[in-house]
Amino acid sequence: MKKVAVFAFSGDPATFAHAMLNAMDMKDRGYDVKLVVEGDATKLLSLLRNETKPFADVYRRCRDSGLIDCVCRACATRNGVVPVVIEQNLRFGDDMAGHPAMAGYMEQGYEVLTL
């Protein structure tokens, strides 16, 4: 089985939507896929809870399907969205100086993609 970890860094909603759509597509194709929310993308977790925002439906489907493996603790803290992460029952990743380590995924056999 193909294993892919998609690291979403961009705070641009369209770029984040593409990361989510690709993760969902990979899952539908039978991949073991994990989405990691990093950098300015963490800001979008607050914005996309609002169902009226563009791509909120994509976010809800991605989140509800369990594709979000973790959210960067350091970036969520910097961007003031720690309460949002907790409220949505998402897991923090912080094994590399407060950030999720790509090497950890690679050591588990995941190919790492960044968007």
C-alpha positions as CSV (number, residue, x, y, z in Angstrom):
1,M,0.0,0.0,0.0
2,K,1.3,3.5,-0.9
3,K,1.8,5.7,2.2
4,V,1.8,9.5,1.8
5,A,2.0,12.3,4.4
6,V,0.8,15.6,3.0
7,F,2.2,18.6,4.8
8,A,0.0,21.6,4.2
9,F,1.9,24.9,5.0
10,S,0.2,27.5,2.9
11,G,-2.3,29.9,4.5
12,D,-4.0,30.3,1.1
13,P,-7.4,28.7,1.3
14,A,-7.2,27.4,-2.3
15,T,-3.9,25.8,-1.8
16,F,-5.1,24.2,1.5
17,A,-8.2,23.0,-0.3
18,H,-6.0,21.3,-2.9
19,A,-4.0,19.6,-0.2
20,M,-7.3,18.3,1.4
21,L,-8.7,17.2,-2.0
22,N,-5.6,15.3,-2.9
23,A,-5.5,13.6,0.5
24,M,-9.2,12.6,0.1
25,D,-8.5,11.3,-3.5
26,M,-5.5,9.3,-2.3
27,K,-7.6,7.8,0.4
28,D,-10.3,6.9,-2.1
29,R,-7.6,5.2,-4.2
30,G,-6.6,3.0,-1.3
31,Y,-3.5,5.0,-0.1
32,D,-2.6,5.2,3.6
33,V,-2.6,9.0,3.7
34,K,-2.1,11.5,6.5
35,L,-2.6,15.3,6.3
36,V,-0.4,17.4,8.6
37,V,-1.5,21.0,9.1
38,E,1.6,23.2,9.5
39,G,2.7,26.9,9.2
40,D,0.1,29.4,8.2
41,A,-2.3,26.7,7.2
42,T,-3.1,26.4,10.9
43,K,-4.9,29.8,10.7
44,L,-7.4,28.2,8.3
45,L,-8.7,25.8,11.0
46,S,-10.5,28.7,12.6
47,L,-11.8,30.2,9.3
48,L,-13.0,27.0,7.8
49,R,-15.2,26.1,10.8
50,N,-17.6,28.7,9.4
51,E,-19.8,26.7,6.9
52,T,-20.3,29.9,4.8
53,K,-16.6,30.2,3.9
54,P,-15.3,28.8,0.6
55,F,-13.9,25.3,1.0
56,A,-15.5,24.8,4.5
57,D,-17.3,21.8,3.1
58,V,-14.0,20.3,1.9
59,Y,-12.5,20.9,5.3
60,R,-15.4,19.3,7.1
61,R,-15.3,16.2,4.9
62,C,-11.5,15.9,5.4
63,R,-11.6,16.4,9.1
64,D,-14.6,14.1,9.6
65,S,-13.0,11.3,7.6
66,G,-10.0,11.4,10.0
67,L,-7.4,12.4,7.4
68,I,-6.0,15.2,9.6
69,D,-3.2,13.4,11.4
70,C,-2.0,16.3,13.4
71,V,-1.7,20.1,13.7
72,C,1.6,21.8,14.4
73,R,1.6,22.8,18.0
74,A,4.2,25.6,17.6
75,C,2.4,27.2,14.6
76,A,-1.0,26.8,16.2
77,T,0.3,28.6,19.2
78,R,1.9,31.3,17.1
79,N,-1.3,31.8,15.2
80,G,-3.6,31.7,18.2
81,V,-5.7,28.7,17.2
82,V,-4.8,26.2,20.0
83,P,-8.4,26.5,21.4
84,V,-9.8,25.7,17.9
85,V,-7.6,22.6,17.5
86,I,-8.7,21.4,20.9
87,E,-12.4,22.2,20.2
88,Q,-12.2,20.2,17.0
89,N,-10.6,17.2,18.7
90,L,-7.5,17.4,16.5
91,R,-4.1,16.0,17.7
92,F,-1.1,18.2,18.0
93,G,2.2,17.2,16.4
94,D,5.3,18.5,18.2
95,D,8.1,15.9,18.2
96,M,10.6,18.3,16.5
97,A,11.1,21.4,18.5
98,G,7.3,21.9,18.7
99,H,6.7,21.0,15.1
100,P,5.7,17.6,13.5
101,A,8.9,15.9,12.1
102,M,8.8,14.9,8.5
103,A,11.5,12.3,9.3
104,G,9.1,10.6,11.7
105,Y,6.7,10.0,8.8
106,M,9.5,8.9,6.5
107,E,10.8,6.4,9.1
108,Q,7.3,4.9,9.0
109,G,7.5,4.5,5.3
110,Y,5.5,7.6,4.2
111,E,6.4,9.7,1.2
112,V,6.3,13.3,2.2
113,L,4.6,15.9,0.0
114,T,4.5,19.6,0.8
115,L,1.9,22.2,-0.3
